[in-house]
Amino acid sequence: METYYDPQDLDKFETIGREAPGLAKKFFDYYGAVFAAGELSEREKALIALAVAHTIQCPYCIDAYTRACLEKGSNPAEMTEALHVATAIRGGASLVHGVQMRNIADKLSM
């Protein structure tokens, strides 16, 4: 099935800096540092990235971090739980904006 996103494009990500190599190098250096083990393990960071990827709905990121999670020792149950954490936060963030809606409705109803 054809989609707007071509999974093979993920392999081309490193070419994104063709026209701006200096900026790309800075980004990739930063990216590498962020995902290196630190206070959080590489495995934990991959789980966070997978959850964020679902929240921002990036199919390339979902592909990349599903693979990364599995390679770093996570299992589908852990990955699914991470996704549910992201979903709960995203859902709560949407719902809490209902307060804003009510504030405006109350103001306009006066």
CORNORDA-V352031 format. One record per backbone hydrogen bond with DSSP energy under -0.5 kcal/mol. CO is the residue of the C=O (numbers start at 1). NH is the residue of the N-H. E is the energy in kcal/mol with one decimal. If there is no record, write none. Layout:
CO&NH&E, CO&NH&E
//
This chain:
5&7&-0.7, 6&9&-2.6, 7&10&-1.1, 8&11&-0.8, 9&12&-1.6, 10&13&-1.5, 12&15&-2.1, 13&16&-2.1, 14&17&-0.7, 15&18&-2.0, 17&20&-0.5, 20&24&-2.4, 21&25&-2.5, 22&26&-1.8, 23&27&-2.5, 24&28&-3.1, 25&29&-2.6, 26&30&-2.4, 27&31&-3.3, 28&32&-2.4, 29&33&-2.1, 30&34&-2.7, 31&35&-1.9, 32&36&-0.6, 33&36&-0.8, 40&38&-2.7, 41&45&-2.4, 42&46&-2.1, 43&47&-1.9, 44&48&-2.2, 45&49&-2.7, 46&50&-2.4, 47&51&-2.1, 48&52&-2.7, 49&53&-2.7, 50&54&-1.7, 51&55&-1.8, 52&56&-2.7, 53&57&-0.6, 53&58&-2.0, 57&59&-0.8, 58&62&-2.6, 59&63&-2.3, 60&64&-2.8, 61&65&-3.1, 62&66&-1.8, 63&67&-2.0, 64&68&-2.3, 65&69&-2.2, 66&70&-2.1, 67&71&-2.8, 68&72&-1.9, 69&74&-2.9, 70&73&-1.3, 75&79&-2.4, 76&80&-2.5, 77&81&-2.1, 78&82&-2.3, 79&83&-1.9, 80&84&-2.1, 81&85&-2.1, 82&86&-2.2, 83&87&-2.4, 84&88&-2.5, 85&89&-2.2, 86&90&-2.7, 87&91&-2.9, 88&92&-2.5, 89&93&-2.6, 90&94&-1.8, 91&95&-2.5, 92&96&-2.8, 93&97&-0.7, 94&97&-0.6, 95&98&-2.3, 96&99&-1.5, 97&101&-1.9, 98&102&-2.6, 99&103&-2.6, 100&104&-2.3, 101&105&-2.7, 102&106&-3.2, 103&107&-2.1, 104&108&-2.7, 105&109&-1.7, 106&110&-0.6, 107&110&-0.7
//
